[in-house]
Amino acid sequence: MHDTTGNEPTVQTVISGEVAGDDVERAERAVRAALTGARGRVASARVTLTVLAEPAPPRPALAQAVIDLGGRRLRAQAAAPSLPEAIDLLRDRLARRVAA
């Protein structure tokens, strides 16, 4: 598990499979970007990154986020051929849920 601290929300990251450190940082930045301008306090933010082993399905990279925003639980997930693609999709989906 990886925690990031500062004025920004802490993002806890759990990994499974062959996940690079750059992908962990990318996911944490993506979640913070999706939460920019969110109304309410971010009580928790958790990201799970998974890369399935061979033989893998067509979209072996999975990115999931669960956020507690002002008492509201938001969840988003994405699957893609690569982890950077899954993280980008996750950011977009999470941003839509935050705005709703």
C-alpha positions as CSV (number, residue, x, y, z in Angstrom):
1,M,0.0,0.0,0.0
2,H,1.3,3.4,-0.9
3,D,0.1,6.6,0.9
4,T,0.7,10.1,-0.4
5,T,0.4,13.1,2.0
6,G,0.2,16.8,1.7
7,N,-2.6,19.2,1.2
8,E,-4.1,17.0,-1.4
9,P,-6.2,14.0,-0.5
10,T,-4.3,10.9,0.6
11,V,-4.7,8.1,-2.0
12,Q,-4.2,4.6,-0.8
13,T,-3.0,2.3,-3.6
14,V,-3.2,-1.5,-3.7
15,I,-1.5,-3.4,-6.5
16,S,-1.8,-6.9,-7.9
17,G,0.4,-8.3,-10.6
18,E,3.1,-6.6,-12.6
19,V,2.4,-2.9,-11.8
20,A,5.2,-0.3,-12.3
21,G,5.8,2.5,-9.8
22,D,5.1,5.0,-12.6
23,D,1.6,3.5,-12.9
24,V,1.0,3.9,-9.2
25,E,2.0,7.6,-9.4
26,R,-0.1,8.1,-12.5
27,A,-3.2,6.6,-10.8
28,E,-2.7,8.8,-7.7
29,R,-2.4,11.9,-9.9
30,A,-5.5,10.8,-11.9
31,V,-7.6,10.4,-8.8
32,R,-6.6,13.8,-7.5
33,A,-7.3,15.4,-10.9
34,A,-10.8,13.8,-10.9
35,L,-11.4,15.2,-7.4
36,T,-10.4,18.7,-8.3
37,G,-13.2,21.1,-7.5
38,A,-15.2,18.4,-5.7
39,R,-17.7,19.6,-3.1
40,G,-17.3,18.0,0.2
41,R,-14.4,16.5,2.2
42,V,-12.6,13.5,0.8
43,A,-12.6,11.2,3.8
44,S,-10.9,8.4,1.9
45,A,-9.6,7.5,-1.5
46,R,-8.5,4.0,-2.5
47,V,-7.2,2.8,-5.8
48,T,-6.6,-0.8,-6.8
49,L,-4.4,-1.5,-9.9
50,T,-4.3,-5.0,-11.3
51,V,-2.5,-6.6,-14.3
52,L,-3.7,-10.1,-15.0
53,A,-1.1,-12.7,-15.8
54,E,-0.8,-14.7,-19.0
55,P,-2.9,-16.0,-20.5
56,A,-4.7,-12.8,-20.1
57,P,-8.0,-11.5,-21.5
58,P,-8.0,-8.8,-24.2
59,R,-8.1,-6.1,-21.5
60,P,-5.8,-7.4,-18.7
61,A,-5.2,-4.0,-17.0
62,L,-7.8,-3.0,-14.4
63,A,-8.0,0.2,-12.4
64,Q,-10.6,0.7,-9.7
65,A,-11.3,3.6,-7.3
66,V,-13.5,3.9,-4.2
67,I,-13.8,7.4,-2.8
68,D,-15.7,8.7,0.3
69,L,-16.7,12.2,-0.7
70,G,-18.7,14.1,1.9
71,G,-20.3,10.9,3.1
72,R,-21.1,9.8,-0.4
73,R,-19.4,6.6,-1.7
74,L,-18.2,6.9,-5.3
75,R,-16.9,3.9,-7.2
76,A,-15.4,3.8,-10.7
77,Q,-13.5,1.1,-12.6
78,A,-12.0,0.6,-16.0
79,A,-10.3,-2.2,-18.0
80,A,-8.0,-1.7,-20.9
81,P,-5.1,-3.4,-22.9
82,S,-2.6,-1.3,-20.8
83,L,-2.6,0.1,-17.3
84,P,-2.0,3.8,-18.5
85,E,-5.1,3.4,-20.7
86,A,-7.2,2.0,-17.8
87,I,-6.0,4.8,-15.5
88,D,-7.0,7.4,-18.0
89,L,-10.5,5.8,-18.4
90,L,-10.8,5.6,-14.6
91,R,-10.0,9.3,-14.2
92,D,-12.7,10.3,-16.7
93,R,-15.3,8.0,-15.2
94,L,-14.5,9.2,-11.7
95,A,-14.6,12.8,-12.7
96,R,-18.2,12.3,-14.1
97,R,-19.3,10.7,-10.8
98,V,-17.8,13.5,-8.8
99,A,-19.6,16.1,-10.9
100,A,-23.0,14.3,-10.6
